[in-house]
């Protein structure tokens, strides 16, 4: 099996030529997001280069403290991204989201690394990349769920008020909204699992194959990580919504 190919700076820089195609299409379609595309591309490049050098140092100095710091930063930023744009959430709902994302992310990560891979949770080479995929997808899932949940509630205010006036308890009113939001949040992950292998080769598997890993080994890792991601998204969203919606009404069963 042919070994991995290391990209040089010149080879790597050629990929940016593809952005010219995107810019042309956006201009033809009158999509006024040219600045956003350029800023996003530059920001992505700078951030990943910085993280690359940090990870290179961490992998060369595999001390538990570095892995712990990295995980803490991942969790802080993921929670911040979810709640920063949701000004309609109260403090307790935000706490529920943060606690759910932290618990489910760490639970699935620790199980994957220590039970499946059988490595120390403080091993940065395994823990940090896997944490990025597990926590990152959980963050995306809960973001979709919260948006769906709150948008549905705002659309159905009249129906909710009618049910309240009829004496229906708030938890029975909000539970269907939470269930619908959970379903919506799981759809992207489930669709990815449905099309994986036939329609497309996922990023983790492709990266491993390009680096010289046997396809059979890459496949097992990919299946394992997709199940871990699905579990993390499901637990995070379920806990966030079922703990969070209880903060929307008081002990007198009145909406706050």
C-alpha positions as CSV (number, residue, x, y, z in Angstrom):
1,X,0.0,0.0,0.0
2,X,1.4,3.4,-1.0
3,X,2.5,5.6,1.8
4,X,1.0,9.0,2.7
5,X,1.7,12.1,0.6
6,X,2.9,15.1,2.5
7,X,1.6,18.4,1.1
8,X,4.0,21.2,0.6
9,X,3.1,24.8,1.0
10,X,2.8,25.3,-2.8
11,X,0.6,22.2,-3.2
12,X,-1.5,23.2,-0.3
13,X,-2.0,26.8,-1.5
14,X,-3.4,25.6,-4.8
15,X,-6.6,24.6,-3.1
16,X,-7.5,28.2,-2.6
17,X,-7.9,28.6,-6.4
18,X,-11.3,26.8,-5.9
19,X,-12.5,29.8,-4.0
20,X,-12.4,31.7,-7.2
21,X,-15.1,29.4,-8.6
22,X,-17.2,30.1,-5.5
23,X,-16.7,33.9,-5.8
24,X,-17.8,33.8,-9.5
25,X,-20.9,31.7,-8.7
26,X,-21.8,34.0,-5.9
27,X,-21.4,37.1,-8.1
28,X,-23.5,35.6,-10.9
29,X,-26.2,34.6,-8.5
30,X,-26.1,38.0,-6.8
31,X,-25.2,36.5,-3.4
32,X,-23.8,39.4,-1.4
33,X,-21.6,37.3,0.9
34,X,-18.2,37.8,-0.8
35,X,-16.7,39.5,2.3
36,X,-18.1,36.7,4.6
37,X,-16.5,34.0,2.4
38,X,-13.1,35.7,2.4
39,X,-13.2,36.4,6.1
40,X,-14.4,32.8,6.9
41,X,-11.7,31.3,4.7
42,X,-9.0,33.5,6.3
43,X,-10.3,32.9,9.8
44,X,-10.5,29.1,9.3
45,X,-7.0,29.0,8.0
46,X,-5.5,31.1,10.8
47,X,-7.4,29.2,13.5
48,X,-6.5,25.8,12.1
49,X,-2.8,26.7,11.6
50,X,-2.6,27.9,15.2
51,X,-4.4,24.8,16.5
52,X,-2.1,22.6,14.4
53,X,1.0,24.1,16.1
54,X,-0.6,23.8,19.5
55,X,-1.5,20.1,18.9
56,X,2.0,19.4,17.6
57,X,3.4,20.7,20.9
58,X,0.8,18.8,23.0
59,X,1.4,15.5,21.1
60,X,5.1,15.9,21.7
61,X,4.5,16.6,25.4
62,X,1.6,14.4,26.3
63,X,0.9,15.7,29.8
64,X,-2.5,15.2,31.3
65,X,-2.9,18.9,32.1
66,X,-2.7,19.9,28.4
67,X,-5.4,17.4,27.5
68,X,-7.6,18.6,30.4
69,X,-7.2,22.3,29.4
70,X,-8.0,21.5,25.8
71,X,-11.2,19.7,26.7
72,X,-12.3,22.5,29.0
73,X,-11.7,25.1,26.3
74,X,-13.7,22.9,23.8
75,X,-16.6,22.7,26.2
76,X,-16.6,26.4,27.1
77,X,-16.5,27.5,23.5
78,X,-19.2,25.0,22.4
79,X,-21.6,26.1,25.1
80,X,-20.9,29.8,24.4
81,X,-21.6,29.3,20.6
82,X,-25.0,27.7,21.4
83,X,-26.3,30.2,23.9
84,X,-24.7,33.5,22.7
85,X,-27.3,34.1,20.0
86,X,-30.3,32.9,22.1
87,X,-31.3,35.9,24.1
88,X,-34.8,34.4,24.6
89,X,-33.4,31.7,26.9
90,X,-33.5,32.2,30.6
91,X,-30.5,31.6,32.9
92,X,-31.6,28.1,34.0
93,X,-32.2,27.0,30.5
94,X,-28.7,28.0,29.6
95,X,-27.4,26.1,32.6
96,X,-29.3,23.0,31.4
97,X,-27.7,23.3,28.0
98,X,-24.2,23.7,29.4
99,X,-24.6,20.8,31.8
100,X,-26.1,18.5,29.2
101,X,-23.4,19.2,26.6
102,X,-20.7,18.7,29.2
103,X,-22.1,15.5,30.6
104,X,-23.0,13.8,27.4
105,X,-19.8,14.9,25.6
106,X,-17.5,13.7,28.4
107,X,-19.5,10.5,29.0
108,X,-19.4,9.4,25.3
109,X,-15.8,10.5,24.9
110,X,-14.6,8.6,28.0
111,X,-16.5,5.5,26.9
112,X,-15.1,5.7,23.4
113,X,-11.4,6.3,24.4
114,X,-11.2,4.0,27.4
115,X,-13.5,1.2,26.5
116,X,-13.5,1.0,22.6
117,X,-10.0,2.3,21.8
118,X,-8.6,1.2,25.2
119,X,-6.3,4.2,25.6
120,X,-5.9,6.6,28.5
121,X,-8.4,9.5,28.5
122,X,-5.3,11.8,29.0
123,X,-3.8,10.6,25.7
124,X,-4.0,13.7,23.5
125,X,-3.5,11.9,20.2
126,X,-6.9,10.1,20.6
127,X,-8.8,12.2,23.1
128,X,-8.5,15.7,21.5
129,X,-9.5,14.7,17.9
130,X,-12.3,12.5,19.1
131,X,-13.5,15.1,21.5
132,X,-13.7,17.6,18.6
133,X,-16.0,15.4,16.6
134,X,-18.2,14.3,19.5
135,X,-18.6,17.6,21.2
136,X,-18.7,19.6,17.9
137,X,-21.6,17.5,16.5
138,X,-23.4,17.6,19.9
139,X,-23.1,21.4,19.8
140,X,-24.6,21.5,16.3
141,X,-27.4,19.2,17.3
142,X,-28.4,21.1,20.4
143,X,-28.2,24.4,18.4
144,X,-30.7,23.1,15.8
145,X,-32.9,21.7,18.6
146,X,-33.1,24.9,20.6
147,X,-33.8,27.0,17.5
148,X,-36.6,24.6,16.5
149,X,-38.0,24.4,20.0
150,X,-38.1,28.2,20.6
151,X,-39.4,29.0,17.0
152,X,-42.2,26.4,17.4
153,X,-43.2,27.9,20.7
154,X,-43.3,31.4,19.3
155,X,-45.4,30.3,16.4
156,X,-47.9,28.4,18.6
157,X,-48.4,31.0,21.3
158,X,-52.1,31.3,20.7
159,X,-52.5,27.5,20.9
160,X,-50.4,27.3,24.0
161,X,-52.4,30.0,25.7
162,X,-55.7,28.3,24.8
163,X,-54.4,25.0,26.3
164,X,-53.4,26.8,29.4
165,X,-56.8,28.4,29.8
166,X,-58.3,24.9,29.4
167,X,-56.2,23.7,32.4
168,X,-53.6,21.7,30.6
169,X,-50.3,21.5,32.6
170,X,-47.4,23.3,31.0
171,X,-45.2,20.2,30.8
172,X,-47.8,18.4,28.7
173,X,-48.0,21.4,26.4
174,X,-44.2,21.7,26.0
175,X,-43.3,18.0,25.8
176,X,-44.4,17.6,22.1
177,X,-42.4,20.7,21.1
178,X,-39.3,19.1,22.8
179,X,-39.9,15.8,21.1
180,X,-40.2,17.5,17.7
181,X,-37.0,19.5,18.3
182,X,-35.2,16.3,19.2
183,X,-36.3,14.6,16.0
184,X,-35.2,17.6,13.9
185,X,-31.8,17.7,15.6
186,X,-31.2,14.0,14.9
187,X,-32.1,14.1,11.2
188,X,-28.8,15.4,9.9
189,X,-26.8,12.7,11.8
190,X,-29.2,10.0,10.8
191,X,-29.1,11.1,7.1
192,X,-25.3,11.0,7.2
193,X,-25.4,7.5,8.6
194,X,-27.9,6.4,5.9
195,X,-25.7,7.7,3.0
196,X,-22.3,6.9,4.5
197,X,-20.3,4.5,2.4
198,X,-22.6,4.5,-0.6
199,X,-23.0,8.2,-1.4
200,X,-19.9,9.6,0.3
201,X,-16.9,8.7,2.3
202,X,-16.8,10.6,5.6
203,X,-14.0,12.9,6.7
204,X,-12.4,10.8,9.4
205,X,-12.3,7.7,7.2
206,X,-10.9,9.6,4.2
207,X,-8.2,11.3,6.4
208,X,-7.1,7.9,7.8
209,X,-6.9,6.3,4.4
210,X,-4.9,9.3,3.0
211,X,-2.5,8.9,5.9
212,X,-1.9,5.3,5.1
213,X,-4.3,3.5,7.4
214,X,-5.8,0.3,6.1
215,X,-9.4,0.9,4.8
216,X,-10.8,-1.9,7.0
217,X,-9.4,-0.2,10.1
218,X,-10.6,3.2,9.0
219,X,-14.1,1.8,8.4
220,X,-14.3,0.4,12.0
221,X,-13.2,3.7,13.4
222,X,-15.7,5.6,11.3
223,X,-18.6,3.3,12.3
224,X,-17.6,3.7,15.9
225,X,-17.3,7.5,15.8
226,X,-20.7,7.9,14.0
227,X,-22.5,5.8,16.7
228,X,-20.7,7.9,19.3
229,X,-21.7,11.1,17.6
230,X,-25.4,10.0,17.3
231,X,-25.4,9.0,21.0
232,X,-23.9,12.3,22.1
233,X,-26.3,14.4,20.0
234,X,-29.3,12.4,21.3
235,X,-28.3,12.6,25.0
236,X,-27.3,16.3,24.8
237,X,-30.5,17.4,23.0
238,X,-32.8,15.2,25.2
239,X,-31.3,16.5,28.5
240,X,-31.1,20.1,27.3
241,X,-34.8,20.2,26.3
242,X,-36.2,18.1,29.1
243,X,-34.3,20.0,31.7
244,X,-34.6,23.4,30.0
245,X,-38.3,23.6,29.3
246,X,-39.1,23.1,33.0
247,X,-37.5,26.5,33.5
248,X,-40.2,28.1,31.3
249,X,-42.9,27.9,34.0
250,X,-43.1,28.3,37.7
251,X,-44.4,26.2,40.6
252,X,-47.9,27.6,40.0
253,X,-47.8,26.2,36.5
254,X,-47.7,29.6,34.9
255,X,-45.4,30.4,32.0
256,X,-42.6,32.8,33.0
